[in-house]
Amino acid sequence: MRTARAPVCLGIQICDLKKILLIEDNAFLRRTTADILELAGYEVSQACDGKEGIEVAKRELPDVIVCDVEMPELDGYGVLHYLGSNPQTAPIPFIFLTSRDGAGEMRRGMSSGADDYLFKPFSEQDLLATIQVRLRKSAITHREYGQAPTRLKEFIEDASQQSGIPGIELGDKPKTYESKRMVYTEGDKALNVYYVVSGVVKVLRTDSYGKELIVELVKSGEFFGYMEVLKGGEYGGAAEVLETAEIHAIPKQIFLDLMHRNRDVAMRFVRMLAGEVEANQERLLALAYASVRERTAIALLDLQKQFADAPGSPIMSREDLAGVVGTAKESLIRALSDFKSDGWVELDGREVHILDQVALRRFAGR
């Protein structure tokens, strides 16, 4: 019978219980390595081959995967390829264990998407230190940078620390833009990614008839302009200040260096892009199939949700609100009047207050 022992630190600080998946076909090495990890305070799941390891990873979604390279049936590269193709398991840090020493083996593993390598035999300290580094970088990847003005400093510090790019300094004072001032116009060369410290910026596009469609409202703690910088070329739309704003400009080359030289930082922006694509797809469906009243209800609910944690919701003109809905101002006014008659909203000058959110959601199909 095994006697339970209190976890020891071995010089590594662990803030909370993390789950490690260990995939190793050598039973003795697997048990010994699992003991080291458990004594250091980790929760350990074990798999004796690649196929079992994939199933455990999909089921438990561990914080780190430590996997042997040489295994029968499905080797470590096969495990990495499969898990890297699954959106749920792809972000999990992956560490290879191998007895094949040499730079060529390491290059192959890293080019396949592995995060780190441990060569057998390895010491307890090397094992724990490698895992801790991966956990720390994973925490940086999952940090939500778009929640508060202080996140810009954290993003730059994290990215600089990881990428080894010294001396990134944007300065303490962002640039102030007054209401209705353009940050950039459609067709301008994409030279910067922007970060809003305070205020609200609207990103808009104009059709061939001169009609404006507001594709995004950017509030304090959020980035904009990064998609065009990543694509290269010109800004596809214009950015105009809705309410007096303080904005930092991150030069294109600094931003691209951060993206290209460090996968952890790039993953954060990949998730932002994925969320933006999904939101745009939903909006296109609404524009194609929903009535003006339905789109107005959707816009009001989305704005309420977006600015729920902001210091104050933006006071928008009827023209701007119509631009968010994607309709003429007159059509928007009729829809708002109908909602007022139904008792769903209250109109106070330019302000719109939702009175019956349940009814509005039901009408919007939410």
One Martini backbone bead per residue (centre of mass of N, CA, C, O) as a GRO file, in nm:
protein
  366
    1MET     BB    1   0.096   0.037   0.023
    2ARG     BB    2   0.060   0.368  -0.039
    3THR     BB    3   0.204   0.656   0.085
    4ALA     BB    4   0.112   0.959   0.156
    5ARG     BB    5   0.246   1.269   0.037
    6ALA     BB    6   0.355   1.570   0.060
    7PRO     BB    7   0.402   1.824  -0.124
    8VAL     BB    8   0.678   1.941  -0.308
    9CYS     BB    9   0.871   2.197  -0.466
   10LEU     BB   10   1.178   2.206  -0.565
   11GLY     BB   11   1.186   2.536  -0.633
   12ILE     BB   12   0.883   2.541  -0.738
   13GLN     BB   13   0.619   2.750  -0.817
   14ILE     BB   14   0.272   2.672  -0.733
   15CYS     BB   15  -0.041   2.817  -0.733
   16ASP     BB   16  -0.189   2.572  -0.874
   17LEU     BB   17  -0.356   2.305  -0.988
   18LYS     BB   18  -0.209   2.102  -1.234
   19LYS     BB   19  -0.242   1.928  -1.545
   20ILE     BB   20  -0.074   1.625  -1.645
   21LEU     BB   21   0.022   1.461  -1.943
   22LEU     BB   22   0.156   1.125  -1.967
   23ILE     BB   23   0.337   0.986  -2.252
   24GLU     BB   24   0.448   0.644  -2.196
   25ASP     BB   25   0.572   0.312  -2.263
   26ASN     BB   26   0.753   0.318  -2.015
   27ALA     BB   27   0.667   0.216  -1.710
   28PHE     BB   28   0.897   0.313  -1.528
   29LEU     BB   29   0.923   0.605  -1.635
   30ARG     BB   30   0.630   0.683  -1.591
   31ARG     BB   31   0.618   0.646  -1.282
   32THR     BB   32   0.858   0.825  -1.206
   33THR     BB   33   0.757   1.089  -1.335
   34ALA     BB   34   0.486   1.100  -1.185
   35ASP     BB   35   0.606   1.125  -0.903
   36ILE     BB   36   0.748   1.393  -0.941
   37LEU     BB   37   0.493   1.558  -1.012
   38GLU     BB   38   0.323   1.496  -0.759
   39LEU     BB   39   0.534   1.607  -0.550
   40ALA     BB   40   0.504   1.904  -0.695
   41GLY     BB   41   0.164   1.931  -0.726
   42TYR     BB   42   0.053   1.758  -0.949
   43GLU     BB   43  -0.174   1.643  -1.182
   44VAL     BB   44  -0.178   1.302  -1.310
   45SER     BB   45  -0.185   1.163  -1.631
   46GLN     BB   46  -0.190   0.842  -1.802
   47ALA     BB   47  -0.014   0.694  -2.094
   48CYS     BB   48   0.108   0.408  -2.292
   49ASP     BB   49   0.010   0.557  -2.562
   50GLY     BB   50  -0.090   0.747  -2.825
   51LYS     BB   51  -0.393   0.676  -2.838
   52GLU     BB   52  -0.455   0.716  -2.540
   53GLY     BB   53  -0.350   1.007  -2.523
   54ILE     BB   54  -0.563   1.135  -2.704
   55GLU     BB   55  -0.813   1.061  -2.536
   56VAL     BB   56  -0.724   1.203  -2.275
   57ALA     BB   57  -0.688   1.487  -2.392
   58LYS     BB   58  -0.984   1.524  -2.490
   59ARG     BB   59  -1.117   1.470  -2.205
   60GLU     BB   60  -0.917   1.660  -1.999
   61LEU     BB   61  -0.751   1.902  -2.080
   62PRO     BB   62  -0.466   1.975  -2.019
   63ASP     BB   63  -0.198   2.195  -1.947
   64VAL     BB   64   0.011   1.954  -2.012
   65ILE     BB   65   0.224   1.774  -2.248
   66VAL     BB   66   0.403   1.464  -2.207
   67CYS     BB   67   0.600   1.310  -2.478
   68ASP     BB   68   0.698   1.052  -2.640
   69VAL     BB   69   0.843   0.965  -2.939
   70GLU     BB   70   0.900   0.650  -2.900
   71MET     BB   71   0.629   0.459  -3.032
   72PRO     BB   72   0.405   0.242  -3.091
   73GLU     BB   73   0.200   0.293  -3.379
   74LEU     BB   74   0.209   0.593  -3.219
   75ASP     BB   75   0.387   0.857  -3.223
   76GLY     BB   76   0.461   1.172  -3.118
   77TYR     BB   77   0.405   1.308  -3.395
   78GLY     BB   78   0.118   1.198  -3.424
   79VAL     BB   79   0.002   1.327  -3.170
   80LEU     BB   80   0.069   1.622  -3.242
   81HIS     BB   81  -0.090   1.635  -3.506
   82TYR     BB   82  -0.369   1.570  -3.394
   83LEU     BB   83  -0.386   1.784  -3.163
   84GLY     BB   84  -0.319   2.030  -3.359
   85SER     BB   85  -0.608   1.984  -3.522
   86ASN     BB   86  -0.743   2.051  -3.248
   87PRO     BB   87  -0.885   2.326  -3.104
   88GLN     BB   88  -0.877   2.219  -2.801
   89THR     BB   89  -0.557   2.101  -2.807
   90ALA     BB   90  -0.356   2.298  -2.955
   91PRO     BB   91  -0.280   2.504  -2.700
   92ILE     BB   92  -0.130   2.283  -2.566
   93PRO     BB   93   0.146   2.221  -2.422
   94PHE     BB   94   0.438   2.053  -2.583
   95ILE     BB   95   0.646   1.782  -2.464
   96PHE     BB   96   0.935   1.619  -2.540
   97LEU     BB   97   1.059   1.282  -2.525
   98THR     BB   98   1.412   1.185  -2.569
   99SER     BB   99   1.706   0.982  -2.683
  100ARG     BB  100   1.756   1.178  -2.926
  101ASP     BB  101   2.022   1.336  -2.991
  102GLY     BB  102   2.015   1.657  -3.130
  103ALA     BB  103   1.943   1.915  -3.349
  104GLY     BB  104   1.766   1.769  -3.559
  105GLU     BB  105   1.548   1.664  -3.367
  106MET     BB  106   1.463   1.938  -3.255
  107ARG     BB  107   1.381   2.071  -3.523
  108ARG     BB  108   1.158   1.875  -3.592
  109GLY     BB  109   0.981   1.923  -3.341
  110MET     BB  110   0.948   2.235  -3.364
  111SER     BB  111   0.832   2.229  -3.661
  112SER     BB  112   0.576   2.053  -3.557
  113GLY     BB  113   0.495   2.223  -3.263
  114ALA     BB  114   0.670   2.209  -3.037
  115ASP     BB  115   0.774   2.364  -2.725
  116ASP     BB  116   0.964   2.121  -2.619
  117TYR     BB  117   1.266   1.956  -2.477
  118LEU     BB  118   1.364   1.624  -2.349
  119PHE     BB  119   1.648   1.449  -2.251
  120LYS     BB  120   1.752   1.138  -2.211
  121PRO     BB  121   1.839   1.185  -1.921
  122PHE     BB  122   1.658   1.358  -1.668
  123SER     BB  123   1.600   1.588  -1.439
  124GLU     BB  124   1.392   1.710  -1.212
  125GLN     BB  125   1.454   2.011  -1.259
  126ASP     BB  126   1.416   2.013  -1.567
  127LEU     BB  127   1.126   1.921  -1.574
  128LEU     BB  128   0.998   2.145  -1.390
  129ALA     BB  129   1.107   2.393  -1.541
  130THR     BB  130   0.977   2.336  -1.817
  131ILE     BB  131   0.683   2.335  -1.723
  132GLN     BB  132   0.677   2.618  -1.597
  133VAL     BB  133   0.735   2.776  -1.854
  134ARG     BB  134   0.484   2.675  -2.011
  135LEU     BB  135   0.272   2.780  -1.809
  136ARG     BB  136   0.349   3.077  -1.824
  137LYS     BB  137   0.302   3.112  -2.133
  138SER     BB  138   0.009   3.017  -2.131
  139ALA     BB  139  -0.099   3.243  -1.948
  140ILE     BB  140  -0.033   3.468  -2.148
  141THR     BB  141  -0.208   3.369  -2.385
  142HIS     BB  142  -0.487   3.376  -2.192
  143ARG     BB  143  -0.481   3.660  -2.163
  144GLU     BB  144  -0.693   3.941  -2.124
  145TYR     BB  145  -0.624   4.239  -2.284
  146GLY     BB  146  -0.939   4.359  -2.341
  147GLN     BB  147  -1.025   4.504  -2.026
  148ALA     BB  148  -0.789   4.727  -1.985
  149PRO     BB  149  -0.561   4.978  -2.005
  150THR     BB  150  -0.322   4.805  -1.867
  151ARG     BB  151  -0.289   4.580  -2.093
  152LEU     BB  152  -0.079   4.702  -2.278
  153LYS     BB  153   0.162   4.679  -2.093
  154GLU     BB  154   0.139   4.372  -2.057
  155PHE     BB  155   0.169   4.293  -2.351
  156ILE     BB  156   0.448   4.417  -2.400
  157GLU     BB  157   0.596   4.271  -2.172
  158ASP     BB  158   0.532   3.983  -2.257
  159ALA     BB  159   0.639   3.995  -2.548
  160SER     BB  160   0.928   4.086  -2.482
  161GLN     BB  161   1.005   3.854  -2.292
  162GLN     BB  162   0.956   3.623  -2.499
  163SER     BB  163   1.102   3.749  -2.772
  164GLY     BB  164   1.360   3.930  -2.710
  165ILE     BB  165   1.257   4.242  -2.722
  166PRO     BB  166   1.406   4.518  -2.661
  167GLY     BB  167   1.290   4.850  -2.596
  168ILE     BB  168   0.985   4.871  -2.567
  169GLU     BB  169   0.839   5.207  -2.618
  170LEU     BB  170   0.543   5.414  -2.606
  171GLY     BB  171   0.485   5.556  -2.362
  172ASP     BB  172   0.274   5.724  -2.128
  173LYS     BB  173   0.139   5.900  -2.365
  174PRO     BB  174  -0.128   5.928  -2.529
  175LYS     BB  175  -0.324   6.016  -2.788
  176THR     BB  176  -0.547   6.281  -2.852
  177TYR     BB  177  -0.893   6.256  -2.962
  178GLU     BB  178  -1.141   6.407  -3.100
  179SER     BB  179  -1.439   6.434  -3.193
  180LYS     BB  180  -1.450   6.326  -3.539
  181ARG     BB  181  -1.177   6.219  -3.563
  182MET     BB  182  -0.934   6.079  -3.762
  183VAL     BB  183  -0.718   5.811  -3.761
  184TYR     BB  184  -0.822   5.679  -4.034
  185THR     BB  185  -0.851   5.602  -4.378
  186GLU     BB  186  -0.956   5.479  -4.653
  187GLY     BB  187  -0.641   5.362  -4.798
  188ASP     BB  188  -0.450   5.370  -4.593
  189LYS     BB  189  -0.164   5.288  -4.469
  190ALA     BB  190  -0.069   5.014  -4.268
  191LEU     BB  191   0.122   5.122  -3.974
  192ASN     BB  192  -0.090   5.051  -3.733
  193VAL     BB  193  -0.174   4.961  -3.409
  194TYR     BB  194  -0.455   5.008  -3.194
  195TYR     BB  195  -0.513   5.156  -2.859
  196VAL     BB  196  -0.766   5.200  -2.618
  197VAL     BB  197  -0.780   5.386  -2.327
  198SER     BB  198  -1.011   5.596  -2.415
  199GLY     BB  199  -1.315   5.577  -2.529
  200VAL     BB  200  -1.453   5.590  -2.875
  201VAL     BB  201  -1.443   5.387  -3.177
  202LYS     BB  202  -1.523   5.393  -3.522
  203VAL     BB  203  -1.565   5.140  -3.767
  204LEU     BB  204  -1.587   5.205  -4.125
  205ARG     BB  205  -1.793   5.179  -4.419
  206THR     BB  206  -1.827   5.260  -4.774
  207ASP     BB  207  -2.029   5.270  -5.023
  208SER     BB  208  -2.106   5.361  -5.353
  209TYR     BB  209  -2.344   5.561  -5.215
  210GLY     BB  210  -2.227   5.668  -4.921
  211LYS     BB  211  -2.289   5.451  -4.716
  212GLU     BB  212  -2.271   5.385  -4.375
  213LEU     BB  213  -2.092   5.118  -4.198
  214ILE     BB  214  -2.070   4.993  -3.881
  215VAL     BB  215  -1.841   4.734  -3.780
  216GLU     BB  216  -1.717   4.893  -3.517
  217LEU     BB  217  -1.677   4.922  -3.159
  218VAL     BB  218  -1.420   5.085  -2.968
  219LYS     BB  219  -1.298   5.044  -2.652
  220SER     BB  220  -1.168   5.035  -2.368
  221GLY     BB  221  -0.910   4.788  -2.407
  222GLU     BB  222  -0.884   4.794  -2.728
  223PHE     BB  223  -0.826   4.682  -3.051
  224PHE     BB  224  -0.717   4.817  -3.380
  225GLY     BB  225  -0.595   4.738  -3.714
  226TYR     BB  226  -0.465   4.438  -3.720
  227MET     BB  227  -0.565   4.303  -3.981
  228GLU     BB  228  -0.423   4.491  -4.189
  229VAL     BB  229  -0.135   4.442  -4.087
  230LEU     BB  230  -0.134   4.135  -4.138
  231LYS     BB  231  -0.203   4.161  -4.448
  232GLY     BB  232  -0.142   4.420  -4.563
  233GLY     BB  233  -0.138   4.750  -4.675
  234GLU     BB  234  -0.463   4.862  -4.633
  235TYR     BB  235  -0.724   5.016  -4.511
  236GLY     BB  236  -1.064   4.907  -4.540
  237GLY     BB  237  -1.125   5.148  -4.347
  238ALA     BB  238  -1.249   5.366  -4.105
  239ALA     BB  239  -1.143   5.582  -3.821
  240GLU     BB  240  -1.363   5.725  -3.573
  241VAL     BB  241  -1.432   5.942  -3.329
  242LEU     BB  242  -1.694   5.943  -3.099
  243GLU     BB  243  -1.521   5.980  -2.839
  244THR     BB  244  -1.303   6.106  -2.667
  245ALA     BB  245  -0.962   5.989  -2.718
  246GLU     BB  246  -0.712   5.753  -2.611
  247ILE     BB  247  -0.421   5.661  -2.816
  248HIS     BB  248  -0.230   5.394  -2.919
  249ALA     BB  249   0.059   5.336  -3.130
  250ILE     BB  250   0.162   5.043  -3.299
  251PRO     BB  251   0.402   4.962  -3.479
  252LYS     BB  252   0.419   4.740  -3.728
  253GLN     BB  253   0.700   4.606  -3.677
  254ILE     BB  254   0.657   4.538  -3.382
  255PHE     BB  255   0.406   4.366  -3.416
  256LEU     BB  256   0.525   4.155  -3.619
  257ASP     BB  257   0.751   4.057  -3.437
  258LEU     BB  258   0.563   3.939  -3.222
  259MET     BB  259   0.413   3.739  -3.410
  260HIS     BB  260   0.662   3.586  -3.554
  261ARG     BB  261   0.844   3.519  -3.277
  262ASN     BB  262   0.560   3.435  -3.117
  263ARG     BB  263   0.312   3.212  -3.058
  264ASP     BB  264   0.169   3.305  -2.797
  265VAL     BB  265   0.095   3.590  -2.895
  266ALA     BB  266  -0.047   3.514  -3.163
  267MET     BB  267  -0.285   3.350  -3.041
  268ARG     BB  268  -0.443   3.589  -2.928
  269PHE     BB  269  -0.504   3.715  -3.218
  270VAL     BB  270  -0.641   3.472  -3.341
  271ARG     BB  271  -0.885   3.479  -3.149
  272MET     BB  272  -0.977   3.760  -3.225
  273LEU     BB  273  -1.024   3.698  -3.526
  274ALA     BB  274  -1.228   3.471  -3.486
  275GLY     BB  275  -1.439   3.647  -3.339
  276GLU     BB  276  -1.473   3.851  -3.570
  277VAL     BB  277  -1.572   3.655  -3.788
  278GLU     BB  278  -1.820   3.551  -3.636
  279ALA     BB  279  -1.960   3.826  -3.601
  280ASN     BB  280  -1.976   3.893  -3.907
  281GLN     BB  281  -2.149   3.651  -3.989
  282GLU     BB  282  -2.395   3.721  -3.815
  283ARG     BB  283  -2.440   3.999  -3.943
  284LEU     BB  284  -2.486   3.908  -4.236
  285LEU     BB  285  -2.737   3.741  -4.174
  286ALA     BB  286  -2.905   3.976  -4.068
  287LEU     BB  287  -2.889   4.153  -4.326
  288ALA     BB  288  -3.022   3.930  -4.514
  289TYR     BB  289  -3.291   3.829  -4.313
  290ALA     BB  290  -3.351   4.070  -4.142
  291SER     BB  291  -3.518   4.308  -4.018
  292VAL     BB  292  -3.501   4.621  -3.905
  293ARG     BB  293  -3.618   4.559  -3.626
  294GLU     BB  294  -3.434   4.319  -3.564
  295ARG     BB  295  -3.162   4.470  -3.599
  296THR     BB  296  -3.218   4.678  -3.380
  297ALA     BB  297  -3.242   4.482  -3.145
  298ILE     BB  298  -2.960   4.357  -3.177
  299ALA     BB  299  -2.798   4.620  -3.143
  300LEU     BB  300  -2.893   4.696  -2.859
  301LEU     BB  301  -2.794   4.435  -2.720
  302ASP     BB  302  -2.496   4.451  -2.805
  303LEU     BB  303  -2.432   4.726  -2.676
  304GLN     BB  304  -2.505   4.651  -2.390
  305LYS     BB  305  -2.293   4.423  -2.367
  306GLN     BB  306  -2.029   4.575  -2.448
  307PHE     BB  307  -2.098   4.825  -2.217
  308ALA     BB  308  -2.142   4.701  -1.930
  309ASP     BB  309  -1.818   4.751  -1.821
  310ALA     BB  310  -1.833   5.040  -1.877
  311PRO     BB  311  -1.845   5.360  -1.760
  312GLY     BB  312  -2.004   5.435  -2.043
  313SER     BB  313  -2.224   5.477  -2.271
  314PRO     BB  314  -2.261   5.577  -2.576
  315ILE     BB  315  -2.357   5.871  -2.745
  316MET     BB  316  -2.567   5.834  -3.016
  317SER     BB  317  -2.653   5.894  -3.309
  318ARG     BB  318  -2.881   5.811  -3.543
  319GLU     BB  319  -2.673   5.768  -3.764
  320ASP     BB  320  -2.489   5.568  -3.610
  321LEU     BB  321  -2.707   5.359  -3.542
  322ALA     BB  322  -2.777   5.306  -3.837
  323GLY     BB  323  -2.487   5.203  -3.906
  324VAL     BB  324  -2.509   4.951  -3.724
  325VAL     BB  325  -2.773   4.831  -3.856
  326GLY     BB  326  -2.805   4.900  -4.172
  327THR     BB  327  -2.967   5.184  -4.221
  328ALA     BB  328  -3.183   5.422  -4.226
  329LYS     BB  329  -3.275   5.669  -4.018
  330GLU     BB  330  -3.583   5.647  -4.062
  331SER     BB  331  -3.605   5.343  -4.000
  332LEU     BB  332  -3.495   5.357  -3.715
  333ILE     BB  333  -3.705   5.549  -3.592
  334ARG     BB  334  -3.947   5.361  -3.637
  335ALA     BB  335  -3.844   5.128  -3.463
  336LEU     BB  336  -3.818   5.288  -3.197
  337SER     BB  337  -4.114   5.375  -3.181
  338ASP     BB  338  -4.228   5.091  -3.161
  339PHE     BB  339  -4.075   5.012  -2.899
  340LYS     BB  340  -4.203   5.235  -2.731
  341SER     BB  341  -4.502   5.146  -2.767
  342ASP     BB  342  -4.435   4.853  -2.639
  343GLY     BB  343  -4.227   4.911  -2.384
  344TRP     BB  344  -3.908   4.844  -2.441
  345VAL     BB  345  -3.838   5.155  -2.464
  346GLU     BB  346  -3.652   5.461  -2.395
  347LEU     BB  347  -3.662   5.807  -2.493
  348ASP     BB  348  -3.370   6.042  -2.444
  349GLY     BB  349  -3.313   6.175  -2.694
  350ARG     BB  350  -3.027   5.998  -2.778
  351GLU     BB  351  -3.125   5.805  -2.573
  352VAL     BB  352  -3.139   5.443  -2.503
  353HIS     BB  353  -3.368   5.251  -2.302
  354ILE     BB  354  -3.400   4.944  -2.169
  355LEU     BB  355  -3.697   4.783  -2.034
  356ASP     BB  356  -3.743   4.499  -2.219
  357GLN     BB  357  -3.532   4.246  -2.267
  358VAL     BB  358  -3.701   3.995  -2.317
  359ALA     BB  359  -3.866   4.102  -2.557
  360LEU     BB  360  -3.624   4.178  -2.733
  361ARG     BB  361  -3.502   3.894  -2.750
  362ARG     BB  362  -3.742   3.749  -2.870
  363PHE     BB  363  -3.756   3.925  -3.129
  364ALA     BB  364  -3.438   3.859  -3.204
  365GLY     BB  365  -3.388   3.543  -3.140
  366ARG     BB  366  -3.249   3.503  -2.817
   0.00000   0.00000   0.00000
